[in-house]
Amino acid sequence: MKVFTYSEARQNLAQLLSLAQTEEVEIRRRDGSVFVLRAKPQSPVSPFDVRGVRTKATTADVVEAIRHSRER
C-alpha cells in the first residue's frame, strides 16, 4: 500500500487515481486522519441491459401509437 500526505495527493491526483486501480492508497492528513482510496469494481453489466416488461400491448398497438405521435 502506498502512502501519500494530503499535499502529495492533491498535487499528484491523476497518478494517485491510476495507482488506486491496482492497489489501495492511503492518504494521511496533518491532524492524523487517515483515508484509504481504492477503485470501485466495475459492473460487467451494461446499464442498457434491462429486463423486459410484460404488457398486453401488441406490435400493432405500438405501431399505431408511433404513427399517432408522428401525426402531430
Summary of the structure (lengths in Angstrom):
residues: 72
radius of gyration: 25.1
end to end distance: 61.9
largest distance: 67.7
contacts: 118
relative contact order: 0.13
helix: 38%
strand: 17%
